[in-house]
Amino acid sequence: MKFESYSAEDTYRIGYDLGCKASRGQIYCINGDLGAGKTVFTQGFAKGLGVEEPVNSPTFTIIQEYEGKDMPFYHFDVYRIGDISEMDEIGYEDYFYGEGVCLIEWAELINEILPIERKTVNIRKNLAKGYDYREIEIN
């Protein structure tokens, strides 16, 4: 599926709509350059899951846990991960194969441990279509 976003509000709404449809055990891998809108998308996704508290990128903690309406939400940001063994240290398998939904920013950095069953969200800027334009592709 491909979506066009012309504003942060559009990106948030696309995330929200996807979050409303998410189910237990799903893993979403978010890819995009710095400033592409991954965090805005994630904030919408979390709201769609029923998370009421503010959601920010867990860049320095790798994972942030939230309680959604019907299930937990695990938000990973692995941008600063130095070695894949850091994922073992935080017990990633408990999250990946648990009862919640995982959303992983910069997932390509840990590709070798990602389950085959996952959804990928690619967010791309296209300045020719405007500063706030994003193409969001979900596979």
C-alpha positions in Angstrom: 0.0 0.0 0.0 1.2 3.5 -0.8 0.1 6.7 0.8 0.9 10.3 0.2 1.3 12.7 3.1 1.4 16.5 2.6 1.8 17.4 6.2 2.8 16.0 9.7 -1.0 15.7 10.4 -1.3 13.4 7.3 1.6 11.3 8.5 0.2 11.1 12.0 -3.2 10.0 10.6 -1.7 7.3 8.4 0.1 5.9 11.5 -3.1 6.2 13.5 -5.1 4.3 11.0 -2.5 1.5 10.9 -2.3 1.4 14.7 -6.1 0.9 14.9 -5.8 -2.2 12.8 -2.7 -3.7 14.6 -2.9 -7.0 16.4 -0.9 -8.8 19.1 2.4 -10.2 18.0 2.8 -7.9 15.0 6.2 -6.3 14.2 6.4 -3.1 12.2 9.8 -2.0 10.9 10.0 1.7 10.1 12.6 3.0 7.7 13.4 6.5 6.6 16.1 9.2 6.8 16.5 11.5 9.7 13.6 13.9 9.8 11.5 11.8 7.5 8.6 11.6 10.0 9.2 8.2 11.7 8.4 9.6 15.2 5.3 11.5 14.0 4.1 8.3 12.3 4.8 6.3 15.5 2.9 8.8 17.6 -0.1 8.3 15.4 0.3 4.6 15.5 0.5 4.6 19.3 -2.7 6.7 19.6 -4.4 4.2 17.3 -3.5 1.5 19.8 -5.0 3.5 22.6 -1.8 4.8 24.2 -2.7 8.0 26.1 0.8 9.1 27.3 3.2 11.1 25.1 5.3 9.0 22.8 8.9 10.1 22.0 11.7 8.4 20.3 13.6 6.1 22.7 17.0 6.9 21.1 19.1 6.6 24.2 17.2 3.7 25.8 16.6 1.5 22.7 13.1 0.6 23.9 10.1 2.4 25.4 7.1 0.4 26.7 3.5 1.8 26.7 0.2 0.3 27.6 -2.4 0.5 24.8 -6.1 -0.1 25.2 -6.0 -3.8 24.5 -2.3 -4.7 24.4 1.2 -3.4 25.2 3.1 -1.3 22.7 6.9 -1.6 22.4 8.7 1.2 20.6 12.3 0.5 19.6 14.8 2.9 18.2 18.0 1.0 17.3 19.8 3.9 15.6 22.5 4.1 18.2 22.9 0.3 18.7 26.6 -0.5 18.7 26.4 -4.3 18.5 23.6 -6.7 17.9 24.4 -8.3 21.3 22.8 -5.2 22.9 19.5 -6.6 21.7 20.1 -9.8 23.6 20.9 -7.8 26.7 17.4 -6.1 26.6 15.7 -9.5 26.0 14.3 -8.5 22.6 12.8 -12.0 22.0 10.4 -11.4 24.9 9.1 -8.3 23.0 9.2 -9.7 19.5 7.4 -12.9 20.4 5.2 -11.5 23.2 1.7 -10.3 23.6 2.2 -6.7 22.4 2.9 -4.9 19.1 6.5 -3.9 18.3 7.4 -0.9 16.2 11.2 -0.7 15.4 12.8 2.5 14.0 16.0 1.9 12.0 15.2 -1.9 11.8 17.5 -2.5 8.9 20.4 -2.2 11.5 19.2 -5.4 13.2 17.9 -7.3 10.1 19.6 -10.6 11.1 17.4 -11.0 14.2 14.1 -9.8 12.8 11.4 -12.4 12.3 10.4 -13.2 8.8 6.8 -12.3 9.6 6.9 -8.5 9.8 5.5 -5.4 8.2 7.8 -2.8 6.7 6.9 0.9 6.5 9.2 3.1 4.3 8.8 6.8 4.6 10.5 8.9 1.9 10.7 12.6 1.4 10.4 14.1 -2.1 11.3 17.8 -2.0 10.1 18.2 -5.6 6.6 17.7 -4.3 7.0 20.0 -1.3 9.0 20.3 2.0 6.3 18.4 4.0 5.6 15.8 1.3 6.2 12.1 2.3 5.5 8.9 0.4 4.6 6.2 2.9 4.8 2.6 1.6 3.6 -0.3 3.8 4.5 -3.9 2.8 
